[in-house]
Amino acid sequence: MKTNIFLEEAQALVLDRVYPGQECYISLDDAMGRVVSQDVQAGENSPPFDKSPLDGYALQAKDTENAGQPGGVKLHVIEEVRAGYTPTKKVTSGTAIKIMTGAPLPEGADVVVKYEDVDRTGDYIKIGHTLQAGSNRIHAGEDIVKGEAVAAKGTLLTPPFIGLLASIGIADVPVFKEVKVAILSTGDELVDPAQELQPGKIFNSNLHSLRASCLKLGVQPVSFGIVPDNEAATAERITEALQETDIVITTGGVSAGDYDVVLDALHKIGANILFWKVDMKPGSPIIAAEKDNKLIIALSGNPAAAFITFDLIAVPLVKKMMGLGSQLPLKVSATFVGHFDKESPQRRFLRAQIYRQSDKNYIKLTGKQSNGILKSLLSCNALIDVPAGSGRLISGQKVSAVLIGSIDEYS
Amino acid sequence: MKTNIFLEEAQALVLDRVYPGQECYISLDDAMGRVVSQDVQAGENSPPFDKSPLDGYALQAKDTENAGQPGGVKLHVIEEVRAGYTPTKKVTSGTAIKIMTGAPLPEGADVVVKYEDVDRTGDYIKIGHTLQAGSNRIHAGEDIVKGEAVAAKGTLLTPPFIGLLASIGIADVPVFKEVKVAILSTGDELVDPAQELQPGKIFNSNLHSLRASCLKLGVQPVSFGIVPDNEAATAERITEALQETDIVITTGGVSAGDYDVVLDALHKIGANILFWKVDMKPGSPIIAAEKDNKLIIALSGNPAAAFITFDLIAVPLVKKMMGLGSQLPLKVSATFVGHFDKESPQRRFLRAQIYRQSDKNYIKLTGKQSNGILKSLLSCNALIDVPAGSGRLISGQKVSAVLIGSIDEYS
């Protein structure tokens, strides 16, 4: 069992052991936020045929060669074609077909002239200027050509992607199976917020914040509730969770105290412990273990520590299981504003807000940094990565940070 | 009826007419992405009592005054208290209580000393150094003080907010009612991607991309399908949609052609037309109307035009209905890279990608800009706002843009 390893080694150790789930086909209605499981090619052109971008008349450009001369040219309107219908006649020299926006260009026509640019009398139109062949004509395949690769494996399905797939007639899309994440909290002191608080107890927040983090990420959280600090009960609940889900996240019981039973419970079920303890503050006593080709990530029970280590270690894992190509959080640099008066013998992640001002990144602390403080996470979009051995932080100093939210919100 | 108005006037006209929905209480499990409907105050301290941040012994600091002298001081361990339980005894001079991480500090104790820092023999511990009162002690209310405002009306519920509400025992949270958005597409030429494509027809993408946009925004889309270009049928379907949802979005049939029936259908049902046509490209022929205190926003049927005007006009509206305080898209400036060779007699929004390089914003076009092109929306996170009367765009020029995605992805 490895212990006190670097965060980067911990991330690599777990990322190496997970893969995207199986493929399934789902309806476009359910596809938002899912990840494409195989390269998708267009089976159709989009648009499927040459069409008119406006309401007008389809005709042959060469008929308008002399239209600039007094009297212009006169053409016989032989049909009208609306969007959704097809012309029954061809355009030949001397004729035109009235055409609506989106209607297919009739055979023989090579240009469309706008309504407003002709005079119509009875079944005839008069045109007073020369037209260029190809004007006002949308070509088949202008957006997507049949056979073109439209979505690569690993593509996150966003609204325009879903629109594009619809436009080429893809109603069911191959995606990776939805990831199910088990969340359970250990601790005799925990009660659910829906229960009455008894002396010595605290409300369990981890289950709720991590559940919400899963929903934000687009995966399905499955709650396995609160387990007492008891090795057998913990082992049993983890076993259940492994059977029903793809990855198990626990909180609490990972330190070296008399009642920290998670490591023992993992040994008891025969899990292979990948590591215990990562060299970072907060959240150091994290455990990663493997059993039946599934991972168990056991986080600290301190709310901020659980939240931060979930973002740094569990989120990349879950993203890989979703099938996303890019998993690790973005690193950014910024100028520190304010002061942090503690030294950092150990590597430390500080809750902070990165914001833009006059086209530069600045970063400031969002409040108290203790393990249990949730308030400083509310407006936190980045974690300052303070290297081991650093002194105090002072204004103006360049720092490195990992992005856990969006800079845009604070710019 | 106003016509050819500025985008900003159009946004203001519709925003003035919508309000957040009614309040309801929902479980924290369902609260992710919802918006708080009233200021929430903490009914409890978090943590609820003074507790220990580590495994150790709770005692009186003054007992260690002479601990630095040879032999240190010896204290009698009179009890053990685990997290989740309460001490039954008080700490008095000469005694200590063994305490686990998270357990309540016993009465009489004012400091906790770590396990590793004492020698224990039988029921006695020996301490070899002086301790400061208050060390290693988490105070009740360190994160949240009872009575403190924890979430203001209009707060978007994110994972840390949900964790924080859980930590103070709020299991049900007051939020604005979920917004239901009706989406319907008009057009004889449209078939759903699940159907067979017939000659002259195209696949309808708008319903699918706008449905996904609603899901991304956190509101509930309700599909009212495809309606033919028929005034009575359109009027009937809009009426149905108004009854079942909070806002109706339509696509198609908004130009001035012979078969553009949406404006007539809106007149037929007695809707008050707020405006028709906004001075912008693409998507100019947008209609906003009001009926029974609900809004109908009728967008162009061209896929890119529908998508862009949805983002610029419908999204701010829907955000206000969700209860969010900030509704309009962010404006950013950036240096243009590339070239756009058309002049812009009319105000124009160009699909573009804004990205960061050496701490500066740059922006480039994402592809073809025609009304019907969806492909250039795939990697688009911003729309360049080209003022009416502008010439061609050239590299190095400063441009203004509205953000419709995140810059972070491309930095």
HADDOCK unambig.tbl for C-alpha pairs under 7 A between the chains (distance, minus, plus):
assign (segid A and resid 29 and name CA) (segid B and resid 208 and name CA) 6.95 0.50 0.50
assign (segid A and resid 32 and name CA) (segid B and resid 212 and name CA) 5.70 0.50 0.50
assign (segid A and resid 47 and name CA) (segid B and resid 202 and name CA) 6.97 0.50 0.50
assign (segid A and resid 48 and name CA) (segid B and resid 202 and name CA) 6.79 0.50 0.50
assign (segid A and resid 55 and name CA) (segid B and resid 257 and name CA) 6.54 0.50 0.50
assign (segid A and resid 83 and name CA) (segid B and resid 188 and name CA) 6.38 0.50 0.50
assign (segid A and resid 83 and name CA) (segid B and resid 189 and name CA) 5.25 0.50 0.50
assign (segid A and resid 84 and name CA) (segid B and resid 188 and name CA) 4.96 0.50 0.50
assign (segid A and resid 84 and name CA) (segid B and resid 189 and name CA) 3.25 0.50 0.50
assign (segid A and resid 84 and name CA) (segid B and resid 190 and name CA) 6.93 0.50 0.50
assign (segid A and resid 84 and name CA) (segid B and resid 200 and name CA) 4.86 0.50 0.50
assign (segid A and resid 84 and name CA) (segid B and resid 201 and name CA) 4.87 0.50 0.50
assign (segid A and resid 85 and name CA) (segid B and resid 200 and name CA) 4.99 0.50 0.50
assign (segid A and resid 86 and name CA) (segid B and resid 199 and name CA) 6.65 0.50 0.50
assign (segid A and resid 86 and name CA) (segid B and resid 200 and name CA) 5.23 0.50 0.50
assign (segid A and resid 103 and name CA) (segid B and resid 200 and name CA) 6.68 0.50 0.50
assign (segid A and resid 104 and name CA) (segid B and resid 200 and name CA) 5.91 0.50 0.50
assign (segid A and resid 143 and name CA) (segid B and resid 373 and name CA) 5.18 0.50 0.50
assign (segid A and resid 143 and name CA) (segid B and resid 374 and name CA) 6.75 0.50 0.50
assign (segid A and resid 143 and name CA) (segid B and resid 375 and name CA) 6.41 0.50 0.50
assign (segid A and resid 159 and name CA) (segid B and resid 209 and name CA) 4.70 0.50 0.50
assign (segid A and resid 159 and name CA) (segid B and resid 210 and name CA) 6.85 0.50 0.50
assign (segid A and resid 159 and name CA) (segid B and resid 212 and name CA) 4.86 0.50 0.50
assign (segid A and resid 159 and name CA) (segid B and resid 213 and name CA) 5.33 0.50 0.50
assign (segid A and resid 160 and name CA) (segid B and resid 209 and name CA) 5.73 0.50 0.50
assign (segid A and resid 160 and name CA) (segid B and resid 374 and name CA) 6.68 0.50 0.50
assign (segid A and resid 160 and name CA) (segid B and resid 377 and name CA) 6.00 0.50 0.50
assign (segid A and resid 160 and name CA) (segid B and resid 378 and name CA) 5.68 0.50 0.50
assign (segid A and resid 161 and name CA) (segid B and resid 378 and name CA) 6.14 0.50 0.50
assign (segid A and resid 162 and name CA) (segid B and resid 208 and name CA) 6.38 0.50 0.50
assign (segid A and resid 162 and name CA) (segid B and resid 209 and name CA) 5.55 0.50 0.50
assign (segid A and resid 163 and name CA) (segid B and resid 205 and name CA) 4.70 0.50 0.50
assign (segid A and resid 163 and name CA) (segid B and resid 206 and name CA) 6.31 0.50 0.50
assign (segid A and resid 163 and name CA) (segid B and resid 208 and name CA) 5.56 0.50 0.50
assign (segid A and resid 163 and name CA) (segid B and resid 209 and name CA) 4.27 0.50 0.50
assign (segid A and resid 164 and name CA) (segid B and resid 205 and name CA) 6.76 0.50 0.50
assign (segid A and resid 164 and name CA) (segid B and resid 374 and name CA) 5.99 0.50 0.50
assign (segid A and resid 164 and name CA) (segid B and resid 375 and name CA) 6.95 0.50 0.50
assign (segid A and resid 166 and name CA) (segid B and resid 193 and name CA) 5.50 0.50 0.50
assign (segid A and resid 166 and name CA) (segid B and resid 203 and name CA) 6.54 0.50 0.50
assign (segid A and resid 166 and name CA) (segid B and resid 204 and name CA) 6.61 0.50 0.50
assign (segid A and resid 166 and name CA) (segid B and resid 205 and name CA) 4.86 0.50 0.50
assign (segid A and resid 166 and name CA) (segid B and resid 208 and name CA) 6.82 0.50 0.50
assign (segid A and resid 167 and name CA) (segid B and resid 203 and name CA) 5.09 0.50 0.50
assign (segid A and resid 167 and name CA) (segid B and resid 204 and name CA) 6.11 0.50 0.50
assign (segid A and resid 167 and name CA) (segid B and resid 205 and name CA) 4.95 0.50 0.50
assign (segid A and resid 168 and name CA) (segid B and resid 203 and name CA) 6.65 0.50 0.50
assign (segid A and resid 169 and name CA) (segid B and resid 193 and name CA) 4.16 0.50 0.50
assign (segid A and resid 169 and name CA) (segid B and resid 194 and name CA) 6.80 0.50 0.50
assign (segid A and resid 169 and name CA) (segid B and resid 203 and name CA) 5.99 0.50 0.50
assign (segid A and resid 170 and name CA) (segid B and resid 193 and name CA) 5.93 0.50 0.50
assign (segid A and resid 171 and name CA) (segid B and resid 193 and name CA) 5.17 0.50 0.50
assign (segid A and resid 171 and name CA) (segid B and resid 194 and name CA) 5.04 0.50 0.50
assign (segid A and resid 188 and name CA) (segid B and resid 83 and name CA) 6.37 0.50 0.50
assign (segid A and resid 188 and name CA) (segid B and resid 84 and name CA) 4.97 0.50 0.50
assign (segid A and resid 189 and name CA) (segid B and resid 83 and name CA) 5.23 0.50 0.50
assign (segid A and resid 189 and name CA) (segid B and resid 84 and name CA) 3.26 0.50 0.50
assign (segid A and resid 190 and name CA) (segid B and resid 84 and name CA) 6.93 0.50 0.50
assign (segid A and resid 193 and name CA) (segid B and resid 166 and name CA) 5.49 0.50 0.50
assign (segid A and resid 193 and name CA) (segid B and resid 169 and name CA) 4.16 0.50 0.50
assign (segid A and resid 193 and name CA) (segid B and resid 170 and name CA) 5.91 0.50 0.50
assign (segid A and resid 193 and name CA) (segid B and resid 171 and name CA) 5.16 0.50 0.50
assign (segid A and resid 194 and name CA) (segid B and resid 169 and name CA) 6.80 0.50 0.50
assign (segid A and resid 194 and name CA) (segid B and resid 171 and name CA) 5.03 0.50 0.50
assign (segid A and resid 199 and name CA) (segid B and resid 86 and name CA) 6.65 0.50 0.50
assign (segid A and resid 200 and name CA) (segid B and resid 84 and name CA) 4.86 0.50 0.50
assign (segid A and resid 200 and name CA) (segid B and resid 85 and name CA) 4.99 0.50 0.50
assign (segid A and resid 200 and name CA) (segid B and resid 86 and name CA) 5.21 0.50 0.50
assign (segid A and resid 200 and name CA) (segid B and resid 103 and name CA) 6.68 0.50 0.50
assign (segid A and resid 200 and name CA) (segid B and resid 104 and name CA) 5.91 0.50 0.50
assign (segid A and resid 201 and name CA) (segid B and resid 84 and name CA) 4.88 0.50 0.50
assign (segid A and resid 202 and name CA) (segid B and resid 47 and name CA) 6.97 0.50 0.50
assign (segid A and resid 202 and name CA) (segid B and resid 48 and name CA) 6.79 0.50 0.50
assign (segid A and resid 203 and name CA) (segid B and resid 166 and name CA) 6.54 0.50 0.50
assign (segid A and resid 203 and name CA) (segid B and resid 167 and name CA) 5.09 0.50 0.50
assign (segid A and resid 203 and name CA) (segid B and resid 168 and name CA) 6.66 0.50 0.50
assign (segid A and resid 203 and name CA) (segid B and resid 169 and name CA) 6.00 0.50 0.50
assign (segid A and resid 204 and name CA) (segid B and resid 166 and name CA) 6.60 0.50 0.50
assign (segid A and resid 204 and name CA) (segid B and resid 167 and name CA) 6.11 0.50 0.50
assign (segid A and resid 205 and name CA) (segid B and resid 163 and name CA) 4.69 0.50 0.50
assign (segid A and resid 205 and name CA) (segid B and resid 164 and name CA) 6.75 0.50 0.50
assign (segid A and resid 205 and name CA) (segid B and resid 166 and name CA) 4.85 0.50 0.50
assign (segid A and resid 205 and name CA) (segid B and resid 167 and name CA) 4.94 0.50 0.50
assign (segid A and resid 206 and name CA) (segid B and resid 163 and name CA) 6.31 0.50 0.50
assign (segid A and resid 208 and name CA) (segid B and resid 29 and name CA) 6.96 0.50 0.50
assign (segid A and resid 208 and name CA) (segid B and resid 162 and name CA) 6.38 0.50 0.50
assign (segid A and resid 208 and name CA) (segid B and resid 163 and name CA) 5.56 0.50 0.50
assign (segid A and resid 208 and name CA) (segid B and resid 166 and name CA) 6.82 0.50 0.50
assign (segid A and resid 209 and name CA) (segid B and resid 159 and name CA) 4.70 0.50 0.50
assign (segid A and resid 209 and name CA) (segid B and resid 160 and name CA) 5.73 0.50 0.50
assign (segid A and resid 209 and name CA) (segid B and resid 162 and name CA) 5.54 0.50 0.50
assign (segid A and resid 209 and name CA) (segid B and resid 163 and name CA) 4.26 0.50 0.50
assign (segid A and resid 210 and name CA) (segid B and resid 159 and name CA) 6.84 0.50 0.50
assign (segid A and resid 212 and name CA) (segid B and resid 32 and name CA) 5.70 0.50 0.50
assign (segid A and resid 212 and name CA) (segid B and resid 159 and name CA) 4.86 0.50 0.50
assign (segid A and resid 213 and name CA) (segid B and resid 159 and name CA) 5.32 0.50 0.50
assign (segid A and resid 257 and name CA) (segid B and resid 55 and name CA) 6.53 0.50 0.50
assign (segid A and resid 359 and name CA) (segid B and resid 359 and name CA) 6.55 0.50 0.50
assign (segid A and resid 359 and name CA) (segid B and resid 360 and name CA) 5.85 0.50 0.50
assign (segid A and resid 360 and name CA) (segid B and resid 359 and name CA) 5.85 0.50 0.50
assign (segid A and resid 373 and name CA) (segid B and resid 143 and name CA) 5.18 0.50 0.50
assign (segid A and resid 374 and name CA) (segid B and resid 143 and name CA) 6.74 0.50 0.50
assign (segid A and resid 374 and name CA) (segid B and resid 160 and name CA) 6.68 0.50 0.50
assign (segid A and resid 374 and name CA) (segid B and resid 164 and name CA) 6.00 0.50 0.50
assign (segid A and resid 375 and name CA) (segid B and resid 143 and name CA) 6.40 0.50 0.50
assign (segid A and resid 375 and name CA) (segid B and resid 164 and name CA) 6.97 0.50 0.50
assign (segid A and resid 377 and name CA) (segid B and resid 160 and name CA) 6.01 0.50 0.50
assign (segid A and resid 378 and name CA) (segid B and resid 160 and name CA) 5.69 0.50 0.50
assign (segid A and resid 378 and name CA) (segid B and resid 161 and name CA) 6.16 0.50 0.50
assign (segid A and resid 406 and name CA) (segid B and resid 408 and name CA) 6.66 0.50 0.50
assign (segid A and resid 407 and name CA) (segid B and resid 408 and name CA) 6.92 0.50 0.50
assign (segid A and resid 408 and name CA) (segid B and resid 406 and name CA) 6.68 0.50 0.50
assign (segid A and resid 408 and name CA) (segid B and resid 407 and name CA) 6.92 0.50 0.50
